[in-house]
Amino acid sequence: MKILLVEDDEGIRRELSRGLERTDGFTVDTASNGLEAVEKMGREVFDLVLTDFKMPGMDGLELLGVLKDTRPEVNVILMTAYGSIETAVEAMKRGADDYLTKPIHFHDLLLRISRLEKASSLQRENQQLRMEVGKRFDFGNIIGKSRRMQEVFSLVEKVASSNSTVIIYGGSGTGKELVAKAIHYNGPRAKSPFIPFNMGAIPESLAESELFGHMKGAFTGAVQTRKGLLEEANRGTLFLDEVGGTPPSIQVKLLRVLQEREVTRVGSNERIKVDVRVIAATNENLEKKMKAGSFREDLFYRLHVFPIFLPDLKDRREDIPLLAEHFLLRFARESQKPLKGIIKEAMVAFLDYSWPGNVRELENVLERAVLLANHDLLSLEDLPPSLRENSTGLVRRGARECKSLEEIKYAYIGEVLKEVGGNRSKAAQILGINPKTIYRLEKNHLLPPLRYPGGGKDAGENP
């Protein structure tokens, strides 16, 4: 720790300086007044300023004000022989980290410096953690180059900077929580809590207490008053997964939160104001449930401010090689295995599989395959039977006929076109690409020379 000692009394300055310099880990510089301290702070970086209160020219409070304006990260301890409650309160109001009265007891000073050092270290760790979390959930970590995922990225980027309520639709394993975290950690609430809660994971009676909190004695087992998750998430984000399973009684209370921004704990009549952004997610058709009467219409429209639809993995197959390589490298690094890639036959099996569990299933398959792999390339034998047994002729031909991953991709596009009778619009929808991409590939003779009904051209289409 580098300390700047500011003291106009030469004897006290020399005594404290020698004592601090004899302490392991401390480097000390001195200044005889506030102006000299400001000059030194402009040239060097200090971790702590230990300053007298009453000095000629610029006193300790004035110096404190300058430091907090120019170097707010620096800890400041004020010391004075003119100690009073009023002076201490004023120093703390202006941003002093601690306050000592003369004569200085050196052991007490060391204890206070040590306490500040630990607090600063913890603050740096928290800042680093927030940076790492923010990096982890940056848009770049939601992987996908397909047109449909690019549309999702665009929506996430637009809504992240706002406080709007968001609802994310998508099948199980499509990455709804990852998108919710990307919205939170790239928005104005990034430094506040992100709290996830699965509406379908616990019974209705417990869900109400978890969300809204309860008072002591509100029910059997309520031995103390407890905040709910909505209060815990104050100034942050509450992520409600499986919101379609919200019981009717909780739907009413959740609506009040979205309308009035207030909660009422179980067993209390007191209304507590909260500032919470709600991001909901579901794999159900909420509009259908609303029309059937199992989901409140007013709550539906409160949640449906900014909907985001995540495609199934089978509808964005061009992202599969990118995702597979990403998970392979991650698990290889974690397990310290020298895996370099995936052989063509295995990659075609990935492309050919329907992935009912979406990205989560792909991730699990890669984790298992990396653990089983005995070579530097992942092979078809490392994959589970569900992938091997469901492979088509394209998989079996892949290793023999295709010379590169690009050729495998083109071969697969050709297979999809064949399956849909040459309907380029339908094929593009299945593949998650623009129909113009297919026309371009055909024009450049990159797709297999197949004949489609109707002359190979969709009715009403203009290349």
N, C-alpha and C positions, 0 to 999 in steps of 0.2 A: 504494500500500500504506500502510495506517495502522498505525503502530508505537507500542506502549507500552513505554517504557524505564524499568525499575525498578532503581534504583541508589541506595544510601545515601551514597556518596561524591559530594559536590556537584561537585567538580572533574571527575571522570570522567563524571558525568551530563551536565555542561554541554558537555564536549568531544565526547562521542559524539553528543549531541543536535544540536549545530551541524553536525557532519560528515554525519549522516544527512539533516538538513533541506536541506543543499546538494546532495543527490543527487536528480536528477529523479524524480518519481513517488512520493516518500516524504513522508508527513505524520507528525510525531512529537509525542507527548505524553509527559510524564514523571511518575514517582512516586518518592518517597524511601524507601518501604518496601512490604512485601507487603500490609498492611492498606489502605493508600492505593490500591494497584493494584487490589485487589478492589473497592473502592468505585467507582473509575473504570470498571472493566469492567462494573459494574452499570448505568452510565449511558450508556456509549458502546460502539460496535462496533469492535474492532481485528482486524487480520489477523495480527499478529505481536506476541508479548510477548518482549522481550529483558530477561532478569532476572539480577541478581546472585545468587550462591548464599548467601553469608553476610551476613545482615542481621538487625538487632535485631527482636524481636517475632515476625515470621513470616519464616522463611528461604525460600530459593528453591525447595527441594523441597516445602515445605508449600504455597507459592503454586501450584506446578505441580499438586499434588493437587487443590486447589480448582478450578483452571482446567479440568482434565480432567473433573471432575465436572459443572461448570456450563457450560463452553464448549469441548467437545471438538474442535470444528472449528478452533480457533485454534492456529496454530503457536507453539511455545515454544522459544527458545534460552537455555540456561543458561550463565552466565559466572562464573568464580571464579578467585581467586588461589590457592586451596587445591586445585588440580587433582590428582587421583589417579585411577587406574584404577577403584578401588572407587566413587568418587563418580560418575564418568562412567557406569559400569554401572548404578548405582542410579537415576540420572537417566533413562537410556534405558528402564529397566524401568518407570518411572512414567509414561512417555509423552512425554519430551522429544524434540523433533525434531532437535536438534543441541546441541553442547557446545563451549564455548570457554574457554581459560584466559587469564588476564591476565598480562602486558599485552596488550590487544587490538590486533591488527594490522588496521587499518581495511579494507585491501584484501581480506584474508581474510574479514572479516565481511560485506562486500558480496557476495563470491562465494557465501557460504553462504546469505545472504538470497535472492539470485537463484535459487539451486538450489531452495530451499523454495517460492519464488513459482511457478516452473515446475511443480513437483510438484503444488502446490495447483491450478493452472490445469488440469493434466491430469486431476486427480481430479474437478474440477467438470465438465469435458467428458465424462468417463466417466459421471458421475451423470446428466447431461443426456441422454446417449445411451441409458442404461438406461431413463430416463423416456420417451424417444421410442419406443424399442422396445416398452416395456410398453404405451404408448398405441396403437401400431400394431397390436398383437396382443391388444388388449382384446376382450371379447366383442362390443362394439358394432361392431367392424370385420369380423365375420363376418356378412355381410348376408343377411337373410331374415326375413320376417314370417309365413311359412307355418307351419302347425301342426307339421309335421315338423321344421322348423328350430328352432322354439321348444323342441321336445323335446330337440334336440341341444344348444342353449344351456344348458338346465337340467342336462343330464348333464355338460357341460364345467364348469359352475360348481361342481357337487358334487364332481367328482373333482380339480379343480385344487388344492384345499387339502390333498390327501393326497399320499402317495408311492406310491400303487398303480400297478402296471403296467397300461397301457392299450393296447388294440388298436382301430384305427380301420378300419372296412370302408367301401369306397366305390369307385365307378368312377373311371377316369382323369379328372383334371380337376375332381373334386368338392370339392377343398380340404382334403385330408387333412393336409397339412403345416401349413396355416394353423391348423387345429384343434389340432394338436399344439403349435404355438407358443403358441396362446392358453392351453392347459393349463399349459405351462411358465412363461410370463411372468406368469401370474396365481397362481402357486403359491409355495411356500417356497423353491424353487430359482431364482427369477427372476434373482438376481444372479450365478449361476454359468452355465457354458457350455450352450448348446443346440447339439448337433452332429448334423446329419443325415447319414445314410449310406444309399445305395441298394444293396440287396443284389443286385439284378439288373444292376448297371451294370458290374461288373468281374469277371474270372475268379476261380475259387475260390481258387487259390493266393495271389493278391494280396489277396483279401477277408480271408483269415485274418490276414495280416500287418497289414492296415489296422485291423482290429478289435482284435486282441490284442497287436500290437506284435511285435518280433523282436529277437534278440540279434545282435551283430556276428558275422559268419561263419555264421549259421544257414542261409543259402542263397547261391547265386551272386548277387552284387550287394548283399548285406547288408554294406555297408562300415562301418556303425556301428550301435550299439544304438539302438532307436527305440521310443518309447511308441506304443501303439495308441490308437484313438479312445475305447475304454472308459476308459482311464486319463486321456485328455485331458478326458473328460466327467465326471471325478470331482466329486462334489457337485452335478452338473448333470443334464442329460437327454440321452440318446442316442436319436435318432429313426431307427428302422429301417424304411425304406420298402421295399415289395415283399418283405416278409418271407417270403412264400410261396415265393420262389425260393431260400431259404437251402439250400445244399448239406448233405447228411447229416453230413459231418465237422464242419462249423461249427455245426450244430444241437446236437451233443453239448456243444461248448464253450460255446455260448450258454446252454444249460440250466444249466451249472455257475455261470455269472455270475448267473443269476436265483435259483438255489438257495443258493449259498454266498457270493455277493457277492465273488468273487475271479477274477482272470484269470491265465493263464500265457502268457508270451510264447513265440513260436515259437523253438525252440532252447534253451529254459530249462525247468528243473523248479521254479523258484521260484514260489510262489503269492503274488500281490499283491492285497491287499484294495482294493476299490473301492466307493464309495458312489454308485451311478448309478441314476437312474430310467430305465426303458426304456419308450418309447412306440413301438409297432409299427403298421404300416399295410399294407393289402393290398387289391387289387381281385379277389382270388381267393376261392374258397370253401375256407377252411382245414380245416373239418370234413370236407369231401368228400375233400381231399387226405390227411387223417389216416386216414380209413377205407380209402383206397386204398393206404396204406402209404408214401407219399412225404413225409409230414411226421410227425415224432415225436409220439406221443400225449401224453407227459409235457410236452414243450415247448408243445404246443397249450394245455394247461390252465394252464401257467405264464403264458402270454401272455394267455389269455382271462379275466383277472381282472375287467376292466371294459371290455366291448366297447361301441363307439359306431358306429352305422350311419349313414352319410351318404347321403341320397337323391340320385338323379340329378336333373339340372335339369328334365328332362321330367316328373318326378313332383312338382315344386313350381313349376308354371308361374306362379303368382301372384307369385313372387319375381322373375320375369324383368324386368318394368318397373323395379323398384327397382334391380336389378343393372345394367341397361342405362343408366339415368340416372347411377348412380354412376360407371361406367366412362367414360361420355361426358364428364362434368364433369372427371374426373381427366385424361383424355387431352387434352381441350380446354385445360385449364390448362397441361399440360406442353408442348403444341405452340403455346401462345399463340394459339389460335383462338377467335373470339367465338361459339362454339356455345352455344345456349340450350336446345335440347331435340331431341326426335325426333318427326317427323310421325306421324300416326295410322297411315297405311298401312305405314310401316316398323316401327312398334311391333307391329302385328298380325302382320307377317312374323316378328318375333322370337317372338311367342307361338305361332305356327303351326309353327315349325321343331322338329325332334326333338332337336337338340343332342347328338349322340353324343359330342362332346368335353366336354360339361358346361360348368361355369363358365369353365374355361380357354379353351374355344372361343369363348364369348361375349365374353370379354375380348379375345381376338385379333381377333375380328370388329369390335368397337368401335374398337380401336386403328387398324385399317386404314381403317375408315370415316371416322374423324376426320381422318386424313391426306388422304383423297380429297375430303372435303366442301368445297364452295365457297360454301355459304350458312350462315345462322345456325341453320338447322334441318337435322338429319340426314334424308335422304330415302331412298326405296327404291332409287334409282339408286346410292347410295353403298354398298350392301350387296353382298356377293359373289353370284355366280350361284346358288350352292347354296341361298341363302335366297330369292332371287327366283323361281327355277324351281320350288321346292317349295311355294310359297304356294298356298293353296286359294282357293275362291270367297270365303271369309271375308275374305282379304286384299284381293281385288279389290273387294269390297263395302265394305270398311272406310272408305276415304276418302270414298265417296259417301254411305253411310248413317249412319255413326257420327259423333256430334258431340263426343264426349269420350272420354278414355281409360277412364273407368268403363263407358261403353256398349260399348266394344270388349271389355272384360273380360267383361261380361255376355253379349255375343254369343258369345264363345268358350266360355263355360260351357255355353251353349245348344247349340253345335256338338258339344261333347264328350258331352252328354246324348243328343243325336240319334244319335251314333255308337255308343253303348252301349245303345241301345234304351230309354232312359229309366231305366236302373238307377242310381239316385242314389248308392248305396253305391260302385259301381264308378267312377262319374264322380268322386265325392269323392276316392277313392283316387288316381286319375290326376292330379287337380288338386292333391292334397296339402292338401285342406281338410276341414272337418268336414261330414258330410252335413246337419247342421242348418242350415248356411249356405245350402245349395241350397234347402231348404224355406222358409227365411226370404225368400230372393230371389223364389221363386215366389209366396209369400203376398203379398209387396209388389209383385207384377206387374213385376219388374225383368228377368225372363228372357223371351226370345222365346216367343210363344204356340204351342208345338209340341205335337203329339199323340204320345204314346208307347204302345207295345203294352201291353196289360194295364191300360188306363185311366190310364196315367201314374203308377202307384204300384208300388213294388217289393213283391214278396210278402214278407209277414212284417215289413214296416217300419212303424214308428209315428212319424209326424211329431212 
